[in-house]
């Protein structure tokens, strides 16, 4: 069967999902039990405290936050709550082994592949959606992090779902041209989709607070970029999305205000993230063990005070060394969009070859798709929004290949659209060539 026909095959989406699930299950079941990343222990610790009834707290201080020997501090808002609540839910129903968590995440990431196909289908058509799902099904980083006890898999699912809802809230081209009843139903569906966009983005902000400003920025862009006749309806939809987003975040913010006596809409980890990114000995990556942590100054302070002190020191360091800050920003971007893994454990030739090949097939194709489809950008720009947001964010915060994983889902949509167009064009040329050859044969027979 020709590649172009495979994309149109009735059971192509089912085949893509089957391949995606198989790849993720094989990876999940082959992983060793110990945690690979230090952050996994933090999420696991908070989840255990939730299950034990101690609340959503981290029961120990990091060694670089306070002097050695004082390791009994309880942190109320130091960790994003969403992923720990997800783990606590699994632990509560008996799925309390790492293997069980990884299997659940394999299923969740397969659902993300389905959402990628839906997003591609809505933006570019069925064949492009299937091609996007095929790209994501075997994308190495998506598969890899589905086996890690980290936020990436859950957050990528929520982010992709929110983009599907955002695109649905915009409605099809020419929406509203039918009868009044049809118009009312279409408007109601769009507002429902806008509410889903706000809800999913709100939950996503609780899973990964780095995306706290993603919805407000994208919502503003959606209104500004809308055509004049659509701007009013877009404004209503995005206002509803922001209201739902704020309502989802409200319980966590109120809880922090009660326990900490301060307005903390996300976490008290932002100061740590800033200091690790802008400190005098920052390298552009995330290194919490650098020598300049002001542990003695932080010792008498509480959780919020330590966060503020680190934030103040970080911004002061950046202001005193503007050229170095610019140089760090360049390094951070290079780390974020590196085609090869940067962690020491993954610097083998095999990982580098796979990384380069996957980078070209996904990122390279997505960039080419942007160039080829640039005249249609008002339709597909939401697929580029996560990558653009991360690129802006990493000008300040430490860069890592890991941090761009959530953007891969949407980039797969752009890559899939390019592959679908290339295959369709090749099939069209082949038919034209076969038609010309057939005409020549007929002429010869007549002669």
C-alpha positions in Angstrom: 0.0 0.0 0.0 1.3 3.4 -1.0 2.2 5.8 1.9 -0.4 8.4 0.8 -3.0 5.7 0.8 -1.9 4.5 4.3 -2.8 7.9 5.7 -6.3 7.6 4.3 -6.7 4.0 5.4 -9.8 3.5 7.6 -7.9 1.9 10.4 -4.8 4.0 10.2 -5.6 5.9 13.5 -6.1 2.6 15.3 -2.8 1.3 14.0 -1.0 4.5 15.1 -2.4 4.2 18.6 -1.5 0.5 18.8 2.1 1.2 17.9 2.3 4.1 20.3 0.9 2.0 23.2 3.2 -0.9 22.4 6.3 1.3 22.4 5.4 2.9 25.7 4.6 -0.3 27.4 7.8 -2.0 26.4 9.8 1.0 27.7 7.8 1.3 30.9 8.1 -2.4 31.8 11.9 -2.4 31.0 12.8 0.4 33.3 14.6 -0.3 36.6 12.8 0.5 39.9 15.0 3.3 41.3 14.2 6.9 40.4 16.4 8.3 37.6 15.8 12.0 38.3 16.0 13.8 41.7 12.7 15.6 41.1 10.9 12.2 41.1 11.7 11.8 44.8 10.2 15.2 45.6 6.9 14.4 43.8 6.9 10.9 45.4 7.5 12.3 48.9 4.6 14.8 48.7 2.3 12.1 47.3 3.2 9.8 50.3 2.4 12.7 52.7 -0.9 13.2 51.0 -1.8 9.5 51.3 -0.7 9.4 54.9 -2.9 12.3 55.8 -0.1 14.8 56.5 -1.2 17.1 53.7 0.5 18.4 50.6 3.8 19.1 52.2 7.5 18.3 51.5 8.8 17.1 54.8 12.5 17.9 54.3 14.6 20.8 53.2 17.1 20.7 50.4 20.7 20.8 51.6 21.5 23.9 49.7 18.6 25.9 51.2 19.7 25.9 54.8 22.9 25.0 56.7 23.9 21.4 57.1 22.3 19.5 60.0 19.0 21.4 59.9 16.9 19.2 57.8 13.5 19.2 59.4 11.8 22.1 57.7 8.3 21.5 56.2 7.6 23.2 52.9 3.9 23.8 52.1 4.1 25.2 48.6 7.6 24.3 47.4 6.4 21.7 44.8 3.8 22.0 42.1 0.8 20.1 43.5 -0.8 18.6 40.4 1.6 15.7 39.7 1.9 14.7 43.4 -1.9 14.6 43.6 -2.0 12.4 40.5 0.5 10.0 42.1 -1.4 10.1 45.4 -4.5 9.1 43.5 -2.7 6.1 42.0 -1.2 5.1 45.3 -4.6 5.3 47.0 -6.2 2.8 44.6 -3.3 0.3 45.0 -1.1 1.4 42.1 1.7 2.2 44.4 4.7 0.6 42.5 6.8 2.5 40.0 6.0 -0.1 37.4 2.3 0.5 37.9 2.8 4.3 37.6 4.8 3.9 34.4 2.1 1.6 32.9 -0.6 4.2 33.7 1.6 6.9 32.1 2.1 4.7 29.0 -1.7 4.7 28.6 -1.9 8.5 29.3 0.8 9.2 26.7 -1.0 7.1 24.2 -4.1 9.2 24.8 -1.8 12.2 24.1 -1.1 10.7 20.7 -4.8 10.5 20.1 -5.2 14.2 21.0 -2.3 15.0 18.6 -4.2 13.3 15.8 -7.4 15.3 16.7 -5.5 18.6 16.7 -3.8 17.8 13.4 -7.2 16.7 12.0 -8.9 19.9 13.0 -6.1 22.2 11.7 -5.0 20.4 8.6 -7.4 17.5 7.8 -7.6 13.8 8.5 -4.4 12.7 6.7 -2.3 15.3 8.4 -3.8 14.2 11.7 -2.8 10.6 11.1 0.7 11.6 10.0 1.1 13.8 13.1 0.1 10.8 15.3 2.6 8.6 13.5 5.3 11.1 14.2 4.4 11.3 17.9 3.9 7.5 18.3 7.6 6.8 18.1 9.0 10.2 19.0 11.9 9.2 21.4 11.5 11.9 24.0 7.8 11.4 24.4 8.3 7.7 24.8 11.3 8.2 27.1 9.6 10.5 29.6 6.4 8.3 29.7 8.6 5.9 31.7 9.9 8.6 34.1 8.2 9.6 37.3 8.1 13.3 36.3 5.5 15.9 35.3 6.2 15.7 31.5 3.7 13.0 30.5 0.8 14.3 32.5 1.4 17.9 31.6 1.9 17.1 27.9 -1.5 15.4 27.9 -3.2 18.4 29.5 -1.4 20.9 27.3 -2.4 19.0 24.1 -5.9 18.7 25.3 -6.1 22.4 26.0 -4.9 23.2 22.5 -7.6 21.0 21.0 -10.1 22.9 23.1 -8.6 26.2 22.1 -8.9 25.4 18.4 -12.4 24.1 18.9 -13.4 27.4 20.7 -12.3 29.3 17.6 -14.9 27.4 15.5 -14.6 26.5 11.8 -14.1 29.0 9.0 -17.3 30.8 8.2 -19.0 29.7 11.5 -22.3 31.5 12.1 -23.4 31.7 8.4 -26.3 29.2 8.9 -29.7 29.6 10.5 -30.2 31.3 13.9 -30.7 28.0 15.8 -27.6 26.6 14.2 -25.7 29.7 15.1 -26.8 29.5 18.8 -25.8 25.9 19.0 -22.4 26.6 17.4 -21.8 29.5 19.8 -22.7 27.3 22.8 -20.3 24.6 21.6 -17.5 27.2 21.2 -18.1 28.6 24.7 -18.1 25.1 26.1 -14.8 24.5 24.3 -13.4 27.8 25.7 -14.4 26.6 29.2 -12.5 23.3 28.6 -9.5 25.3 27.4 -9.5 27.3 30.6 -10.0 24.2 32.8 -7.3 22.1 31.2 -4.8 25.0 31.2 -5.6 25.7 34.8 -4.9 22.1 35.9 -1.8 22.2 33.7 -0.5 25.2 35.6 -0.9 23.2 38.8 1.2 20.4 37.3 3.9 22.6 35.8 3.9 26.2 37.2 6.4 27.3 34.5 3.3 27.4 32.2 1.4 29.7 34.5 1.2 32.6 32.0 0.6 30.4 28.9 -3.2 30.8 28.8 -3.2 34.6 29.4 -0.6 35.1 26.7 -2.3 32.8 24.1 -5.7 34.1 24.9 -4.5 37.7 24.3 -2.9 36.6 21.0 -6.1 34.8 19.9 -8.1 38.0 20.3 -5.5 40.3 18.8 -5.0 38.1 15.7 -8.7 37.4 15.1 -10.3 39.0 12.1 -12.5 42.0 12.9 -15.9 40.2 12.5 -14.7 37.4 14.8 -13.0 39.5 17.4 -16.0 40.1 19.6 -16.8 36.3 19.9 -13.2 35.5 20.5 -13.0 38.1 23.3 -16.1 36.5 25.0 -14.6 33.0 24.6 -11.2 33.9 26.0 -12.7 35.9 28.8 -14.6 32.8 29.8 -11.4 30.7 29.5 -9.5 33.1 31.8 -12.3 33.0 34.4 -12.4 29.2 34.4 -8.5 29.1 34.6 -8.6 31.5 37.6 -11.3 29.4 39.3 -9.2 26.3 38.9 -6.2 28.0 40.5 -8.2 29.6 43.2 -8.3 26.7 45.8 -4.5 26.3 45.7 -3.9 30.0 46.0 -6.3 30.3 48.9 -4.8 27.3 50.6 -1.3 28.9 50.3 -2.6 32.2 51.7 -4.0 30.5 54.7 -0.9 28.3 55.5 1.8 30.8 54.5 0.0 34.2 55.0 1.1 35.3 51.5 -0.2 35.4 48.0 1.4 32.4 46.3 -0.5 31.5 43.1 2.0 28.9 42.0 4.9 27.7 44.2 7.7 29.0 46.4 10.2 27.5 44.1 10.5 30.4 41.7 13.3 32.1 43.6 15.3 28.9 43.6 14.7 28.5 39.8 15.8 32.1 39.2 18.9 31.9 41.4 20.0 28.7 39.7 19.5 30.4 36.3 21.1 33.8 37.1 23.5 33.3 40.0 27.1 34.5 39.7 28.2 30.9 39.0 25.2 29.8 36.9 26.0 27.8 33.8 22.8 28.0 31.8 21.7 24.6 33.0 20.0 23.6 36.3 22.7 23.0 38.9 21.2 23.3 42.5 24.6 22.4 44.1 26.5 25.5 43.0 28.7 27.1 45.6 27.0 30.5 45.8 23.8 29.5 47.6 23.4 32.0 50.5 22.4 29.2 53.0 23.4 31.2 56.1 21.3 34.2 55.1 18.3 31.9 54.4 18.5 29.9 57.6 16.5 32.3 59.8 13.9 32.9 57.1 10.7 30.9 56.4 9.7 29.3 53.1 8.4 32.5 51.5 11.3 34.6 52.9 13.8 32.3 51.3 12.0 32.4 48.0 12.1 36.2 48.0 15.7 36.4 49.1 16.8 34.2 46.2 14.7 36.0 43.7 16.2 39.4 44.8 19.7 38.0 44.7 19.1 36.5 41.2 17.7 39.7 39.7 20.5 41.8 41.3 23.1 39.5 39.8 21.5 39.8 36.4 21.3 43.6 36.6 25.0 43.9 37.7 26.2 41.7 34.8 24.0 42.4 31.8 26.4 41.0 29.2 26.9 37.8 31.1 23.1 37.5 31.4 22.7 37.8 27.6 25.4 35.2 27.2 23.6 32.9 29.6 20.4 33.4 27.6 22.1 32.2 24.5 23.4 29.1 26.3 20.0 28.4 27.7 18.4 28.5 24.3 21.1 26.2 22.9 20.5 23.8 25.7 16.7 23.9 25.2 16.9 23.1 21.5 19.9 20.9 21.5 19.5 18.0 19.0 21.3 15.6 21.4 20.8 14.8 25.1 23.0 16.7 27.5 22.8 14.6 30.6 26.0 12.8 31.3 24.3 9.4 31.5 23.0 9.8 27.9 26.2 11.0 26.1 26.8 7.7 24.3 26.9 7.5 20.5 23.7 5.6 20.3 21.7 8.3 22.1 23.3 11.0 20.0 22.4 9.3 16.7 18.9 8.7 17.8 18.6 12.2 19.1 19.9 13.8 15.9 17.6 11.6 13.7 14.6 12.4 15.9 15.4 16.1 16.0 15.5 16.3 12.2 12.3 14.2 11.7 10.3 16.3 14.2 11.9 19.7 14.8 13.4 20.0 11.3 10.1 18.9 9.6 8.1 21.3 11.9 10.3 24.2 10.9 10.0 23.3 7.2 6.2 23.0 7.7 6.2 26.5 9.1 8.0 27.8 6.1 5.9 25.9 3.6 2.6 26.9 5.3 3.5 30.4 6.3 0.7 32.0 4.3 -1.8 30.0 6.4 -0.3 30.9 9.8 -3.4 32.5 11.2 -5.1 29.1 11.2 -2.3 27.0 12.6 -0.3 29.3 14.9 -1.7 27.6 18.2 0.4 24.6 17.2 3.5 26.7 17.5 2.5 28.5 20.7 4.1 26.0 23.3 7.4 26.1 21.5 7.3 29.9 21.3 6.4 30.3 24.9 9.2 28.0 26.1 11.7 29.8 23.9 10.7 33.1 25.6 10.7 31.5 29.1 14.2 30.0 28.7 15.7 33.4 28.0 15.6 33.7 31.8 15.4 30.2 33.3 17.8 27.4 32.9 17.5 25.4 29.7 17.3 21.7 29.2 16.2 19.3 26.5 13.7 17.9 29.0 11.8 21.2 29.3 10.8 21.2 25.6 9.1 17.8 25.7 5.6 19.3 26.1 6.1 21.3 22.9 6.9 18.2 20.9 3.2 17.2 20.8 2.2 20.4 19.0 5.3 20.4 16.8 4.3 16.9 15.7 1.2 18.4 14.2 3.2 20.8 12.1 5.6 18.0 11.0 2.7 15.7 10.2 1.0 18.4 8.1 4.3 18.7 6.1 4.6 15.0 5.6 1.0 14.7 4.5 1.4 17.4 1.9 4.7 16.0 0.6 3.1 12.5 0.2 0.0 14.0 -1.4 2.2 15.9 -3.9 4.3 12.9 -4.7 1.2 10.8 -5.3 -0.3 13.5 -7.5 2.9 13.6 -9.6 3.0 9.9 -9.9 -0.6 9.7 -11.1 0.2 12.5 -13.6 3.3 10.6 -14.8 1.3 7.3 -15.1 -1.4 9.2 -17.0 1.1 10.6 -19.4 2.7 7.2 -19.9 -0.7 5.7 -20.5 -1.6 8.4 -23.1 1.7 7.7 -25.0 0.9 4.0 -25.1 -2.6 4.7 -26.5 -1.1 7.0 -29.2 1.3 4.2 -30.2 -1.5 1.7 -30.4 -3.6 4.0 -32.6 -0.7 4.5 -34.9 
